[in-house]
Amino acid sequence: MNDIFSNINWSPLWISLKTGIVATVIAFFLGILAARLVMRLNRTFKWILDGIFTLPLVLPPTVAGFFLLLLFSVRRPFGKFLYMQFDIKVVQTWTGCVIAAAVIAFPLMYRNARAAFEQVDITMIQSGRTLGLSESKIFWKIVMPIASPGIASGTILAFARALGEYGATSMLAGNILGKTRTIAVAIASETSAGNYDTAGMWVAIIVAMSFVIILSINMISGKGMKNIRQW
């Protein structure tokens, strides 16, 4: 076991953490904006847009990775435009890791934010309007504080999903050691190579991190759980 730890390349851990944090920040703001937008639409458009925003959650990650690969490939118009005009290359880069993780984590953030917003008492919003507050101030000073537990849970779940993302990441960013190899990709790579001890170590690390994330969610929602009647 000591030989495993001494010879291990720890870059997948740092790449995963860095990717998870950046992807979560992106998913956080986009998820809140999307939830706020959907809340303002009529029923028909709400259903359509909600379905589009939720698709990455129900589709296999490899399907999302395939679409991202088509979009950002330098052989495709948009990917070629980014590369030629701004020297931005997404495929086989860390940027691809972030984009893939953000796309997969976004639905969790969006749906949790929307659920939290829907639970806000409408009378609180109406009271703010009566006091002459702008819609922006109502959102940030009334809606967001009330919905903060749900927002926090969604953020943690989005981070967990971004941290463990494999399918879309492997298709878009590939498996480059020290550059795009995350923990999830490392587990698959080491298992394929027959290095079960190393793969098992990465599995233990990701399980421990996931358990800490679950505990964090339980701590955030602990007040609500106290009101549940014991059987």
Buried (B, 14 or more C-beta within 10 A) or exposed (E): EEEEEEEBEEBBBEBBBBBBBBBBBBBBEBBBEBBBBBBEEEEEEBEEBBEEBBBBBEBEBEBBBBBBBEBBBBEBEEBEEBBEEEEEBBBBBBBBBBBBBBBBBBBBBBBBBBBBBEEBEEEEBEEBEEEEBEEEEBBEEBBBEBBEBBBBBBBBBBBBBBBBBBBBBBBBBBBBEEBBBBBBBBBBBBBEEEBEEBBBBBBEBBEEBEEEBEEBBEEBBEEEEEEEEEE
